[in-house]
Amino acid sequence: MRYWFRSYFLPMTILCAWGFPTQARPQGTDDTGQTQNLPWLEWNNATGDWWRNRPLISDHGVDFTATYTAQVWGNVAGGLEQNAAYLGLLQLGLGIDLEQAIGWKGGSFNTTWTWLSGDQPTPLFVGSDFAISGNEAAAGFRCLDLWLQQKFFGEKLTLRAGMFNADRDFTISAYSSFFLNSAFGWPVLYDGRTAGPPAYPAAAPGLYAAWKPAEGWIVQSAVMQGIAYPGDANFYWHLDRVDGFIFLNEVIYSWPKARLPGTAKLGAIFQSGYQNVPDNSGRQTWGSGFYYGIVDQALYEEPGSTADSPQGLGWFTRNGFAAPSDSNPLGFLVQTGLVYSGLFPGRDSDSVGIAFGWNQESPYEASTAAGSNRGLEMVFEASYQWQISPWVAVQPDLQYIVQPGGSTAIPNALVLGLSVSVDF
């Protein structure tokens, strides 16, 4: 009973408290600026405008966010076991535009906290290297963001200091983030030990800088604590030569004004410090790196498509490799996929997509797996996101994982999932 209360009822209680003024005035205004009596499903948020207080607060530079994502995952064939599990993610955020709030020109503050509940279906039922859900992690309450940011020279230069996660700004493809398998999120394989890189669900202290030297170009870099501790120690800051530092660098070029817009990214991640060789030998090695390239490209745009409401077909590819092999569980990955927004008439906010990922473990990691074809894992994913209203989305998902864990010792897995997200 205690587990069920902690995992399900307590997060929902916090949601109700966070958005307490839920007997809200309806969203939307008419030509005279008066609030319309819109149906609940047409509101921007499930809790409405808080008797008109929400837009008033936002006009003063303060924005509150609360999102709960409920997922059910079932392994229906192959893998480790045919079973199902529930996974819940509550995200609470506060963003402050300091220029609007107190006149601090170019300044902003942000903090985001997460509450994870439920089980971890991947190690329990599937056995794949990458988690079948990008939300999956050990249950707990964690800080993802806690930082101050300053922009200079007409927003050409951005500096940030505080706690954040590396996959907030780096290694991200706009189209691949539509998919739910974690391989299409942060691409650097984590070996599952008690500490890992500062990526979701863990954050670490660091410094971030971004420069826009010309139209369409962005050069961004960050240096962070090399190892994050995703347990209950949200503020375990441990800066030393053993854990080292992680250096992230990315060059971005976009062509938004082209007939078919797109973006290309080249990145390199370096990590200092001592790490375990992933062969269960207990040996350690120093330093590691990961190098990647990303392309997001619109292939077709429907008439009337805009940047705020894109309609049409998009394609992505994301490829990367790690070096040296004795300090990385992952050797290389190759990913590609297609996403169509507004495929069906009258469903302009819906999206449908298919994606493929080829993940190859490093020789050291592969040596720990049983069976043949060790180290090779592939994932096929098909997904549809149904935007019921501006504040609720339902996404059924199908995944087929070939050689989970990189070995024929585990049968290919067929996984079905359903994700429901509600913005409060």
C-alpha positions in Angstrom: 0.0 0.0 0.0 2.8 2.4 0.8 4.4 1.8 -2.6 1.2 2.5 -4.5 0.6 5.7 -2.5 4.1 6.9 -3.2 4.1 6.0 -6.9 0.6 7.0 -8.0 -1.5 8.9 -5.5 1.2 11.2 -4.1 2.2 12.7 -7.6 -1.4 13.3 -8.4 -1.9 15.1 -5.1 1.0 17.4 -5.9 -0.5 18.1 -9.3 -3.7 19.2 -7.7 -1.9 21.4 -5.3 0.4 22.9 -8.0 -2.6 23.9 -10.1 -5.0 24.6 -7.2 -7.1 27.2 -8.9 -8.5 24.6 -11.2 -12.0 26.0 -11.2 -10.5 28.2 -13.8 -12.0 30.7 -16.2 -12.1 29.4 -19.7 -9.2 30.2 -22.1 -9.4 32.5 -25.1 -10.6 36.0 -25.8 -12.8 37.6 -28.4 -12.4 40.8 -30.3 -13.3 42.9 -27.2 -10.7 41.1 -25.0 -13.4 39.4 -22.9 -13.0 35.8 -21.9 -15.0 33.3 -24.0 -16.9 30.3 -22.7 -14.8 27.8 -24.6 -15.1 24.0 -24.0 -12.6 22.5 -21.6 -10.8 20.6 -24.3 -10.1 23.9 -26.1 -8.3 25.4 -23.2 -4.5 25.8 -23.4 -4.0 24.0 -20.1 -6.1 21.6 -18.1 -6.3 24.0 -15.2 -7.3 26.9 -17.4 -6.1 30.5 -16.8 -6.5 30.5 -13.0 -9.3 33.1 -13.0 -7.3 35.2 -15.4 -4.3 35.2 -13.1 -2.1 32.9 -15.2 -1.8 35.4 -18.2 -1.3 38.2 -15.7 1.6 36.4 -14.0 3.0 35.5 -17.4 2.9 39.2 -18.4 5.2 39.8 -15.5 7.7 37.3 -16.7 6.8 34.3 -14.5 5.7 31.0 -16.0 4.7 27.9 -14.1 4.5 24.5 -15.9 3.3 21.1 -14.8 3.1 18.0 -17.0 2.2 14.5 -16.1 3.1 11.7 -18.5 1.6 8.2 -17.8 2.9 5.3 -19.8 2.0 1.6 -20.0 4.5 -0.8 -21.6 4.0 -4.4 -22.4 6.4 -6.9 -23.8 4.2 -9.2 -25.8 6.8 -11.5 -27.4 10.5 -12.4 -26.9 12.7 -10.5 -24.6 13.2 -11.6 -21.0 9.5 -12.0 -20.0 6.0 -11.3 -21.3 4.7 -8.8 -18.9 3.6 -5.2 -18.5 4.5 -2.2 -16.4 3.4 1.3 -15.6 5.7 4.3 -15.7 4.8 7.8 -14.5 6.7 11.1 -14.9 5.7 14.4 -13.2 7.5 17.5 -14.3 7.3 20.8 -12.4 8.9 23.9 -13.8 9.3 27.6 -13.1 10.7 30.0 -15.6 11.3 33.7 -14.9 12.1 36.4 -17.5 14.1 38.7 -15.3 13.8 41.6 -17.7 10.0 41.5 -17.4 10.0 40.7 -13.7 12.6 43.1 -12.3 14.1 44.9 -15.3 17.3 42.8 -15.5 17.9 43.1 -19.3 18.7 39.7 -21.0 18.5 37.7 -17.8 16.4 34.6 -17.0 16.1 31.9 -14.4 14.8 28.4 -14.8 14.3 25.3 -12.6 12.7 22.0 -13.5 12.0 19.1 -11.1 10.8 15.6 -11.9 9.1 12.8 -10.0 9.5 9.4 -11.5 7.2 6.5 -10.3 6.4 3.0 -11.4 8.6 0.2 -12.7 11.5 0.0 -15.2 10.2 -2.3 -18.0 13.4 -2.6 -19.9 15.6 -4.5 -17.4 12.6 -6.4 -16.1 11.0 -7.6 -19.4 13.1 -6.7 -22.4 16.8 -6.7 -21.7 17.8 -4.2 -24.4 20.8 -1.8 -24.2 18.6 1.4 -24.6 15.4 1.8 -22.6 12.2 1.3 -24.5 11.0 4.7 -23.0 13.0 7.9 -22.8 11.2 8.6 -19.5 12.5 5.4 -17.9 14.7 5.6 -14.8 14.8 4.6 -11.2 11.9 6.1 -9.2 12.7 9.3 -7.3 12.4 13.1 -7.1 15.2 14.9 -9.0 16.3 18.3 -10.2 16.9 18.6 -14.0 17.5 22.4 -14.2 18.5 25.1 -11.8 20.3 27.9 -13.5 20.7 31.6 -14.3 21.2 32.7 -17.9 22.3 36.0 -19.5 22.1 37.1 -23.1 24.4 39.8 -24.6 24.8 41.8 -27.8 21.2 41.5 -29.0 21.0 37.8 -28.0 24.0 36.8 -30.1 25.8 35.5 -27.0 24.2 33.4 -24.3 25.9 32.4 -21.0 24.4 30.0 -18.4 25.6 28.8 -15.0 24.0 26.3 -12.7 22.7 22.8 -12.9 21.3 21.3 -16.1 21.5 18.1 -18.1 23.6 17.6 -21.2 20.8 16.4 -23.5 19.0 19.7 -22.9 21.0 21.3 -25.7 23.3 18.7 -27.3 22.9 15.6 -29.5 19.2 16.4 -30.1 17.4 15.9 -33.4 14.0 17.7 -33.8 12.4 14.9 -35.6 14.0 12.0 -33.7 12.7 13.4 -30.4 9.2 12.5 -31.5 10.0 8.8 -30.8 9.8 7.2 -27.4 12.7 4.7 -27.4 15.6 6.3 -25.4 18.0 5.5 -28.3 16.5 8.4 -30.2 17.2 10.7 -27.2 20.6 10.9 -25.5 22.6 8.6 -27.7 25.6 7.8 -25.5 25.0 4.4 -24.0 25.3 4.3 -20.2 26.5 1.1 -18.6 23.9 1.1 -15.8 26.2 1.6 -12.9 25.3 3.8 -9.9 26.6 7.0 -11.6 26.8 8.1 -15.2 26.9 11.1 -17.6 24.9 14.2 -16.6 22.0 13.4 -18.9 18.3 12.6 -18.1 17.3 11.9 -15.4 20.4 13.4 -13.7 21.8 16.9 -13.8 25.1 18.3 -12.8 26.7 21.8 -12.3 28.2 23.4 -15.3 28.7 26.4 -17.6 27.2 26.8 -21.0 27.9 29.3 -23.8 26.3 29.8 -27.3 27.3 32.2 -30.0 25.5 33.2 -33.2 28.2 34.5 -35.5 25.9 34.8 -38.5 22.4 34.2 -39.7 21.6 30.5 -39.4 24.8 29.6 -37.4 25.1 28.6 -33.7 28.2 27.5 -32.0 27.6 26.1 -28.5 29.8 24.6 -25.8 29.5 23.4 -22.2 31.7 22.1 -19.4 30.0 20.1 -16.7 30.8 17.7 -13.8 31.7 14.5 -15.6 29.7 12.1 -13.5 26.2 12.6 -12.1 24.6 10.7 -9.4 20.9 10.0 -10.3 19.9 8.8 -6.8 18.4 11.0 -4.1 21.5 13.2 -3.9 20.3 16.0 -6.2 23.1 18.3 -5.3 26.0 15.9 -5.0 28.6 18.2 -6.5 31.8 16.3 -6.9 34.5 18.1 -8.9 37.7 16.2 -8.9 40.2 14.5 -11.3 38.7 11.0 -10.7 35.2 11.8 -11.9 36.6 14.4 -14.2 34.7 16.8 -16.5 32.6 16.5 -19.6 33.1 18.9 -22.5 30.3 19.3 -25.0 30.7 21.1 -28.3 28.3 21.5 -31.2 28.1 23.5 -34.4 24.6 24.1 -35.9 23.6 25.4 -39.3 20.0 26.0 -40.2 18.3 27.0 -43.4 14.8 28.0 -42.3 14.2 30.3 -45.2 14.8 27.7 -47.9 11.9 26.2 -49.8 12.3 23.1 -47.6 13.9 24.1 -44.2 16.4 22.0 -42.4 19.2 21.9 -39.8 22.6 20.2 -39.7 24.7 19.6 -36.5 28.2 18.4 -35.9 29.3 17.6 -32.3 32.0 16.2 -30.2 31.9 15.2 -26.5 35.0 14.7 -24.4 35.1 13.3 -20.9 38.1 13.3 -18.6 38.5 11.3 -15.4 38.8 7.6 -14.8 36.2 5.1 -16.0 35.7 1.4 -15.7 36.5 -0.7 -18.8 33.1 -2.2 -19.7 34.3 -5.8 -19.7 33.7 -6.6 -16.0 37.4 -6.9 -15.4 37.6 -4.1 -12.8 40.2 -2.3 -14.8 40.0 1.5 -15.3 41.0 3.8 -18.2 41.2 7.5 -18.5 39.1 9.7 -20.8 36.6 9.0 -23.6 34.9 10.7 -26.5 31.8 10.6 -28.7 31.5 12.2 -32.1 28.2 12.7 -34.0 26.4 14.3 -36.9 22.7 15.1 -37.2 20.5 16.2 -40.2 16.8 17.3 -39.9 15.3 18.0 -43.2 11.8 18.8 -44.4 11.0 16.7 -47.5 7.5 18.0 -48.2 5.5 20.9 -46.8 1.8 21.2 -47.3 0.3 24.5 -48.4 -0.2 26.8 -45.5 2.4 25.2 -43.3 4.2 27.5 -40.9 7.1 27.3 -38.5 4.6 27.4 -35.6 2.3 24.8 -37.1 4.4 22.6 -39.6 2.5 20.4 -41.9 4.3 17.8 -44.0 7.0 15.2 -44.1 10.3 15.4 -42.3 13.4 13.1 -42.3 16.2 12.8 -39.9 19.5 10.9 -39.7 21.8 10.8 -36.6 25.1 8.9 -36.6 27.9 8.7 -34.1 30.8 6.8 -32.8 32.7 6.5 -29.6 36.5 6.4 -29.0 38.5 4.9 -27.5 36.7 1.6 -27.3 38.0 0.5 -23.9 36.2 3.4 -22.1 32.8 3.3 -23.9 30.0 0.7 -23.8 28.8 2.0 -27.2 30.9 1.6 -30.4 28.7 3.4 -32.9 25.1 4.1 -33.9 23.2 4.8 -37.1 19.7 6.2 -37.0 17.1 7.4 -39.5 13.4 8.0 -39.6 10.4 9.9 -41.1 7.8 12.0 -39.3 4.6 13.4 -41.0 2.7 16.1 -39.2 -0.9 16.7 -40.2 -1.2 13.6 -42.4 -5.0 13.2 -42.1 -7.5 16.0 -42.9 -8.7 17.8 -39.9 -5.9 16.4 -37.7 -3.2 19.1 -38.3 -1.7 18.7 -34.8 -1.2 14.9 -35.1 2.0 13.3 -36.1 3.0 9.8 -37.3 6.4 8.4 -37.7 8.7 5.4 -38.3 12.3 5.1 -37.2 15.2 2.6 -37.3 18.3 2.5 -35.1 21.4 0.3 -35.4 23.4 0.2 -32.2 26.8 -1.5 -32.0 28.4 -2.1 -28.6 32.2 -1.6 -28.2 34.2 -4.8 -28.3 34.8 -4.6 -24.5 31.0 -4.3 -23.8 30.2 -7.0 -26.3 32.5 -9.4 -24.7 30.2 -9.6 -21.6 27.2 -10.8 -23.6 26.3 -14.4 -24.2 25.3 -16.0 -27.5 26.4 -15.0 -31.1 26.4 -11.7 -33.0 27.4 -10.1 -29.7 27.1 -6.3 -29.5 24.6 -5.7 -32.3 21.2 -4.4 -31.4 18.6 -2.9 -33.8 15.3 -1.2 -33.0 12.3 -0.5 -35.3 9.7 2.0 -34.0 6.3 3.1 -35.3 4.3 5.7 -33.4 1.3 8.0 -33.7 0.6 11.1 -31.6 -3.0 12.1 -31.3 -3.3 15.7 -30.0 -6.8 15.5 -28.4 -6.6 19.1 -27.2 -3.8 21.7 -26.7 -3.2 20.2 -23.2 -3.5 16.4 -23.7 -1.8 14.1 -26.2 -2.1 10.3 -26.6 0.7 8.3 -28.3 0.4 4.6 -29.0 3.8 3.1 -29.9 5.1 -0.2 -31.3 8.8 -1.3 -31.1 10.5 -4.4 -32.4 14.0 -4.9 -30.9 16.4 -7.3 -32.7 19.0 -9.0 -30.4 18.2 -7.1 -27.2 21.3 -6.5 -25.2 23.4 -7.2 -28.4 23.1 -11.0 -28.3 21.1 -13.8 -29.7 20.9 -15.1 -26.2 17.7 -13.0 -25.7 14.9 -13.5 -28.3 13.8 -10.5 -30.4 11.2 -8.5 -28.5 7.9 -7.0 -29.6 6.9 -4.1 -27.3 3.6 -2.2 -27.3 3.2 1.1 -25.4 0.8 3.8 -24.7 1.8 7.3 -23.5 -0.6 10.0 -22.3 0.7 13.5 -21.5 -1.4 16.2 -19.7 -0.3 19.8 -19.4 -1.7 21.4 -16.3 
